Amino acid sequence: MENGFLATLSPKGQLTLPKEIRKDLRLEKGGTVLVEKAGAGVLLRSVEIRPRGDDFDDQEWEALRKIAREKKGRPQKTVKGFLKSLESGK
């Protein structure tokens, strides 16, 4: 396959994107991909989800991601919960 890769679906219908694709799309663990129908195939696009009214710039978001990766704490359901967990150090 000249420009393609083979990937096998898991029993749950999941697949692992090959490393080269993840690198090209700059996807990290937990990244978001938009999957669109495109004729007989699909189109994948790397996307970044941000809440409405976001006042953080790219540098601030990256700093928050770094803190989250370092803390390896419990997942938070809300931004408020995440910020509270950062303040408490847990």
WOLINFEN-V618447 format. One record per residue. N is the residue number from 0. RES is the residue in one letter. PHI is phi in radians with two decimals (NA if undefined). D_FIRST is the distance of its C-alpha to the first C-alpha in Angstrom with 2 decimals. Layout:
BEGIN
N;RES;PHI;D_FIRST + N;RES;PHI;D_FIRST
END
This chain:
BEGIN
0;M;NA;0.00 + 1;E;-1.11;3.73 + 2;N;-2.06;5.85 + 3;G;-2.15;5.32 + 4;F;-2.35;6.85 + 5;L;-1.63;8.55 + 6;A;-2.40;12.27 + 7;T;-1.79;15.19 + 8;L;-1.26;18.22 + 9;S;-1.33;21.52 + 10;P;-1.01;24.58 + 11;K;-1.58;25.66 + 12;G;1.44;22.55 + 13;Q;-1.69;21.42 + 14;L;-2.45;18.13 + 15;T;-1.75;17.59 + 16;L;-1.28;15.60 + 17;P;-1.01;13.74 + 18;K;-0.93;16.13 + 19;E;-1.07;14.28 + 20;I;-1.17;14.38 + 21;R;-1.04;17.98 + 22;K;-1.16;18.89 + 23;D;-1.06;17.68 + 24;L;-1.50;19.60 + 25;R;0.97;22.46 + 26;L;-1.64;22.70 + 27;E;-1.97;25.18 + 28;K;-0.92;26.30 + 29;G;1.50;27.95 + 30;G;-1.16;26.27 + 31;T;-1.96;25.95 + 32;V;-2.17;22.96 + 33;L;-1.54;23.62 + 34;V;-1.92;21.44 + 35;E;-2.08;21.86 + 36;K;-1.21;21.11 + 37;A;-2.42;19.26 + 38;G;1.12;19.48 + 39;A;-1.58;17.36 + 40;G;-2.30;15.52 + 41;V;-2.30;16.78 + 42;L;-2.10;17.33 + 43;L;-1.87;18.12 + 44;R;-2.32;20.87 + 45;S;-1.32;22.72 + 46;V;-2.31;26.42 + 47;E;-2.07;29.68 + 48;I;-1.58;32.36 + 49;R;-2.27;35.88 + 50;P;-1.18;39.12 + 51;R;-1.13;41.14 + 52;G;1.28;43.86 + 53;D;-1.14;41.93 + 54;D;-1.82;44.04 + 55;F;-1.50;41.78 + 56;D;-1.57;39.98 + 57;D;-1.01;36.62 + 58;Q;-1.13;38.46 + 59;E;-1.18;40.53 + 60;W;-1.07;37.57 + 61;E;-1.11;35.89 + 62;A;-1.09;39.23 + 63;L;-1.14;39.43 + 64;R;-1.06;35.91 + 65;K;-1.09;36.91 + 66;I;-1.07;40.13 + 67;A;-1.08;38.43 + 68;R;-1.15;36.01 + 69;E;-1.23;39.01 + 70;K;-1.21;41.31 + 71;K;0.83;38.94 + 72;G;-1.46;41.55 + 73;R;-1.26;41.53 + 74;P;-1.08;39.35 + 75;Q;-1.93;41.54 + 76;K;-1.47;41.43 + 77;T;-2.30;43.00 + 78;V;-1.10;43.13 + 79;K;-1.02;46.85 + 80;G;-1.11;46.25 + 81;F;-1.10;43.75 + 82;L;-1.13;46.25 + 83;K;-1.10;49.05 + 84;S;-1.16;47.15 + 85;L;-1.16;46.65 + 86;E;-1.12;50.37 + 87;S;-1.41;51.40 + 88;G;1.39;49.09 + 89;K;-1.83;47.67
END
